[in-house]
Amino acid sequence: MRLLQTSLLLVCLSLLSPALAAAQSQNGSLARAAEALRSDAVYVDTEAERALTSEEAQRLRAQIRSANAGPIRVAILPERAKDEAGGDASAAAREIAEAVGEPGTYAVIVGSSFRAGETGNLPVSQLGGRDFGGGDFGGGGDF
């Protein structure tokens, strides 16, 4: 009887795994960053290896405002956030830009990788795997 209960539990867990992974991804680092960047130019995940202090993030916001360079969004995320985008920092940056849904310049630090790109006047729904000319979310590199 105990073996049957254990087997049923394992089957249920294996069936739930994809749903749990999808739910986790929807509430993961990329989704939190996108949500925050809809109303704030800077998002810093407190678990990021290269996290800014509150004061540093405020100074960065002030510099972005004073530069008057158009919409600029910066996300600083932990290395594990790449896992939500198939292990690819460029894909993570692209996913954030797509989820925010606004044109602009996006700078994303994921662990030790930096990616930046500009969506320009493209409808964000057309970003996909497209190059953005000079800042194709493949730009940047690792620290």
Backbone bond lengths (Angstrom), bond angles and torsions (degrees), N, CA, C in turn:
res aa  C-N    CA-C-N  psi(-1)  N-CA   C-N-CA  omega(-1)  CA-C   N-CA-C  phi
1 M - - - 1.447 - - 1.536 110.81 -
2 R 1.309 115.29 -43.31 1.455 120.01 -179.04 1.537 110.31 -63.97
3 L 1.323 117.12 -38.03 1.460 122.48 177.93 1.526 110.35 -62.78
4 L 1.315 117.23 -39.86 1.460 122.01 178.78 1.534 110.40 -64.76
5 Q 1.329 117.00 -44.03 1.469 120.88 178.78 1.531 110.56 -61.88
6 T 1.308 116.00 -44.05 1.461 120.36 179.14 1.520 110.68 -63.07
7 S 1.316 116.54 -43.08 1.469 120.69 179.52 1.525 110.73 -63.06
8 L 1.319 117.40 -44.37 1.467 121.02 178.65 1.534 111.01 -62.43
9 L 1.304 116.56 -40.72 1.458 120.58 178.43 1.523 110.60 -62.54
10 L 1.320 117.22 -43.80 1.464 120.97 178.94 1.522 111.75 -63.78
11 V 1.307 117.47 -40.02 1.467 120.94 177.80 1.522 110.09 -63.92
12 C 1.314 116.81 -46.25 1.475 120.38 179.05 1.518 111.15 -60.54
13 L 1.309 117.10 -43.86 1.463 120.22 179.36 1.521 112.01 -63.73
14 S 1.329 116.63 -39.59 1.463 118.89 179.84 1.517 111.12 -67.68
15 L 1.326 117.67 -32.67 1.461 120.66 177.10 1.522 111.61 -72.45
16 L 1.316 116.88 -32.04 1.461 121.10 -179.11 1.519 113.13 -82.09
17 S 1.310 118.80 -20.02 1.465 121.95 -175.49 1.521 113.82 -52.57
18 P 1.366 120.12 -49.11 1.465 118.81 178.87 1.524 112.72 -61.66
19 A 1.323 116.84 -39.01 1.465 119.90 179.49 1.525 110.70 -66.65
20 L 1.326 116.32 -40.44 1.462 119.67 178.57 1.524 111.02 -65.75
21 A 1.325 116.49 -40.42 1.471 120.08 178.76 1.517 110.26 -63.96
22 A 1.331 117.96 -41.70 1.467 120.83 178.93 1.517 110.60 -65.11
23 A 1.317 117.21 -42.58 1.464 120.08 179.14 1.518 110.77 -64.49
24 Q 1.331 116.84 -40.22 1.459 120.56 178.68 1.525 110.49 -63.98
25 S 1.327 116.40 -40.98 1.456 120.52 179.30 1.520 110.97 -63.69
26 Q 1.352 117.01 -39.58 1.455 120.48 179.94 1.521 111.08 -66.87
27 N 1.312 117.52 -25.92 1.455 121.27 179.76 1.519 111.08 -109.53
28 G 1.324 117.52 16.88 1.447 121.85 -176.17 1.516 113.05 -82.77
29 S 1.320 114.12 -170.27 1.463 121.53 -176.67 1.520 112.64 -59.92
30 L 1.339 118.10 -41.38 1.464 120.53 -177.71 1.524 110.65 -66.47
31 A 1.324 116.81 -42.30 1.464 120.45 179.48 1.525 111.03 -65.99
32 R 1.340 116.83 -41.46 1.478 119.68 178.59 1.517 110.43 -64.68
33 A 1.325 116.80 -40.62 1.468 120.16 179.12 1.519 110.50 -62.86
34 A 1.331 117.15 -47.05 1.467 120.76 -179.28 1.524 110.87 -61.02
35 E 1.312 116.54 -43.79 1.470 120.26 179.83 1.526 110.36 -59.93
36 A 1.320 116.67 -45.55 1.467 120.44 -179.24 1.528 111.47 -66.62
37 L 1.331 117.33 -39.21 1.465 120.95 -176.34 1.526 113.09 -72.07
38 R 1.296 118.10 -10.13 1.472 119.85 174.43 1.527 110.92 -68.50
39 S 1.335 116.47 -25.24 1.465 119.15 -177.23 1.528 113.72 -127.58
40 D 1.324 117.95 -1.36 1.462 121.59 -177.02 1.524 108.04 -142.42
41 A 1.316 116.74 137.98 1.471 120.71 -177.31 1.522 113.14 -72.74
42 V 1.317 117.79 -19.07 1.470 121.26 -175.34 1.524 109.86 -131.72
43 Y 1.335 114.64 128.89 1.462 120.58 173.55 1.521 107.91 -123.34
44 V 1.323 116.51 127.94 1.459 121.36 177.66 1.527 108.20 -124.64
45 D 1.318 115.91 116.12 1.463 121.13 174.09 1.519 106.43 -75.36
46 T 1.303 116.70 125.75 1.469 120.51 -176.02 1.522 112.85 -63.49
47 E 1.349 117.46 -17.85 1.456 120.92 178.89 1.531 112.67 -91.24
48 A 1.329 116.91 -0.37 1.468 120.47 -179.16 1.522 110.42 -65.33
49 E 1.319 114.96 138.91 1.469 120.35 178.92 1.526 111.15 -62.29
50 R 1.297 118.16 -29.79 1.463 122.41 -178.69 1.527 111.42 -113.99
51 A 1.329 115.68 36.24 1.460 121.41 -177.50 1.522 111.50 -60.78
52 L 1.319 114.97 141.81 1.459 121.24 173.82 1.525 108.43 -86.42
53 T 1.321 115.89 153.71 1.463 119.29 170.92 1.532 107.73 -73.55
54 S 1.309 116.96 167.72 1.468 121.01 177.06 1.523 110.91 -58.39
55 E 1.322 116.31 -40.49 1.465 121.09 -179.77 1.531 111.13 -65.49
56 E 1.332 116.02 -42.14 1.465 119.80 178.75 1.528 111.19 -64.69
57 A 1.319 116.14 -40.69 1.468 119.92 178.85 1.529 110.36 -64.94
58 Q 1.323 117.55 -39.54 1.471 120.82 177.70 1.524 110.73 -64.15
59 R 1.332 117.47 -41.72 1.475 120.53 177.96 1.527 110.46 -62.85
60 L 1.322 116.78 -40.38 1.459 120.54 178.69 1.532 110.35 -63.64
61 R 1.330 117.06 -43.37 1.471 120.26 176.81 1.523 110.65 -58.60
62 A 1.314 115.96 -43.95 1.471 120.50 -179.75 1.526 111.07 -63.82
63 Q 1.323 117.24 -40.32 1.468 120.63 178.21 1.523 111.06 -65.21
64 I 1.311 117.10 -39.91 1.468 120.92 178.41 1.526 109.69 -62.97
65 R 1.345 116.67 -45.18 1.470 120.58 179.06 1.516 111.50 -62.42
66 S 1.320 116.75 -45.98 1.470 120.22 -175.16 1.524 112.33 -72.11
67 A 1.325 118.08 -24.23 1.464 121.09 179.60 1.524 111.07 -70.77
68 N 1.328 115.99 -23.83 1.460 121.11 178.57 1.531 111.19 49.72
69 A 1.320 115.74 42.35 1.470 121.77 -174.70 1.523 112.58 -98.70
70 G 1.307 117.11 14.72 1.456 119.20 -177.27 1.509 110.37 92.73
71 P 1.309 116.73 -176.47 1.466 118.60 -176.31 1.534 111.90 -70.21
72 I 1.323 113.91 121.05 1.462 121.88 176.56 1.521 106.59 -125.96
73 R 1.313 115.13 131.60 1.459 120.54 179.06 1.527 108.92 -126.42
74 V 1.323 115.53 135.70 1.464 121.60 -177.42 1.525 108.48 -125.68
75 A 1.331 116.29 129.97 1.464 121.68 175.73 1.518 108.87 -125.09
76 I 1.312 115.79 133.52 1.463 121.76 177.42 1.523 106.77 -121.39
77 L 1.334 114.78 115.71 1.461 121.61 -170.01 1.523 111.83 -127.03
78 P 1.333 116.76 159.02 1.465 119.58 175.98 1.531 111.02 -72.92
79 E 1.301 116.35 158.42 1.466 123.69 179.84 1.531 111.86 -52.18
80 R 1.321 117.05 -39.09 1.467 120.81 -176.68 1.525 112.55 -63.58
81 A 1.329 118.40 -16.91 1.472 120.81 179.00 1.526 111.00 -63.36
82 K 1.345 116.93 -26.10 1.471 119.57 177.00 1.521 111.57 -60.56
83 D 1.320 116.49 -31.00 1.464 120.49 -179.31 1.533 111.69 -59.76
84 E 1.319 116.51 -30.05 1.461 121.12 179.86 1.531 111.28 -71.13
85 A 1.328 116.46 -14.63 1.469 121.83 -179.17 1.528 110.12 -120.65
86 G 1.299 116.86 33.37 1.458 121.00 177.58 1.513 113.80 70.80
87 G 1.327 117.81 23.02 1.464 121.33 178.76 1.513 114.09 82.40
88 D 1.324 118.56 11.11 1.463 123.38 -173.28 1.534 110.92 -115.14
89 A 1.326 117.10 115.55 1.464 121.74 -179.77 1.524 111.61 -62.26
90 S 1.329 117.45 -36.49 1.470 120.40 178.78 1.525 110.44 -64.68
91 A 1.318 116.26 -42.09 1.464 120.08 178.50 1.527 110.32 -65.94
92 A 1.331 117.21 -35.75 1.463 120.42 177.55 1.527 110.40 -62.25
93 A 1.331 116.87 -45.52 1.465 120.48 178.68 1.521 110.84 -62.12
94 R 1.312 116.07 -43.12 1.463 120.99 179.81 1.530 110.73 -62.69
95 E 1.329 116.63 -43.38 1.466 120.41 179.64 1.522 111.50 -62.20
96 I 1.324 116.68 -38.98 1.461 119.64 177.76 1.529 110.02 -63.87
97 A 1.331 116.94 -47.47 1.470 120.52 -179.88 1.526 110.94 -59.99
98 E 1.321 116.60 -42.78 1.462 120.27 179.50 1.526 111.21 -64.18
99 A 1.336 116.45 -40.71 1.463 120.33 -178.45 1.529 111.68 -70.44
100 V 1.341 117.27 -35.41 1.474 119.51 176.80 1.527 108.90 -65.58
101 G 1.318 116.43 -42.66 1.454 120.88 174.67 1.512 115.56 79.33
102 E 1.317 117.83 16.78 1.462 122.20 -179.61 1.521 109.60 -123.85
103 P 1.341 117.36 141.94 1.461 118.79 175.99 1.528 110.39 -68.15
104 G 1.315 115.63 157.99 1.455 120.35 178.17 1.506 111.04 151.43
105 T 1.313 114.76 -170.84 1.452 122.64 177.79 1.523 107.88 -101.81
106 Y 1.318 115.64 130.91 1.458 122.09 -179.49 1.522 108.54 -118.51
107 A 1.326 116.37 128.78 1.460 122.65 174.76 1.526 106.33 -120.41
108 V 1.320 115.92 124.36 1.456 120.39 -174.66 1.523 109.40 -130.25
109 I 1.319 115.23 125.71 1.462 121.60 172.46 1.515 106.03 -108.59
110 V 1.337 115.54 120.83 1.466 121.88 178.30 1.519 105.93 -120.42
111 G 1.324 115.98 104.59 1.463 119.57 -175.98 1.503 109.77 63.45
112 S 1.332 116.83 -113.19 1.467 120.58 -179.95 1.523 112.15 -107.90
113 S 1.332 116.93 12.54 1.473 120.77 -179.96 1.523 110.54 -107.08
114 F 1.326 115.12 139.31 1.465 121.37 176.28 1.516 109.07 -117.07
115 R 1.326 115.90 130.64 1.459 121.62 175.52 1.526 107.74 -133.91
116 A 1.318 115.61 142.87 1.463 120.16 178.11 1.514 108.78 -144.93
117 G 1.307 114.74 151.85 1.453 119.68 177.70 1.510 110.29 -168.15
118 E 1.296 114.24 165.80 1.451 120.55 -179.67 1.516 108.11 -122.91
119 T 1.310 116.25 134.04 1.451 119.63 178.82 1.520 111.20 -84.62
120 G 1.333 118.00 -16.00 1.459 120.94 179.02 1.507 111.61 60.27
121 N 1.324 116.30 -140.56 1.458 120.58 -179.05 1.516 112.47 -96.25
122 L 1.326 116.53 8.43 1.465 119.73 179.04 1.518 110.17 -65.91
123 P 1.308 116.49 140.94 1.461 117.01 167.73 1.527 107.33 -62.16
124 V 1.307 116.14 132.77 1.461 119.97 -174.80 1.523 111.29 -59.74
125 S 1.307 117.93 -26.94 1.466 120.31 178.91 1.521 112.27 -63.80
126 Q 1.351 117.98 -15.57 1.459 121.28 -178.91 1.526 113.23 -100.23
127 L 1.327 117.89 10.86 1.466 119.96 -177.49 1.520 111.67 -64.76
128 G 1.330 117.10 -54.14 1.465 121.77 179.73 1.505 112.78 38.97
129 G 1.310 118.12 -128.16 1.456 122.76 -179.55 1.508 111.62 -100.45
130 R 1.301 118.02 15.70 1.452 124.14 -174.09 1.527 112.43 -67.35
131 D 1.309 115.86 146.85 1.457 121.25 173.47 1.518 108.67 -80.63
132 F 1.310 116.56 147.04 1.448 121.02 -177.74 1.515 112.14 -109.78
133 G 1.303 118.56 15.72 1.454 121.52 177.01 1.511 112.58 65.36
134 G 1.286 117.81 97.52 1.460 121.64 176.82 1.508 113.56 82.10
135 G 1.302 118.79 -34.25 1.455 121.78 179.75 1.499 109.18 -130.53
136 D 1.302 117.29 63.81 1.456 121.50 -168.91 1.507 114.04 -87.68
137 F 1.304 118.53 25.68 1.444 123.60 -175.33 1.509 111.29 60.20
138 G 1.330 116.32 8.69 1.445 120.46 171.84 1.519 107.01 -109.01
139 G 1.322 115.77 -11.17 1.456 121.17 179.27 1.505 110.07 -68.12
140 G 1.270 116.80 163.71 1.457 120.11 -179.10 1.515 109.09 95.93
141 G 1.266 116.04 -154.70 1.451 119.44 179.82 1.498 110.15 177.18
142 D 1.296 115.50 -161.60 1.456 120.96 179.87 1.528 108.56 -101.83
143 F 1.324 114.22 149.32 1.465 120.53 179.73 1.505 109.63 -80.52
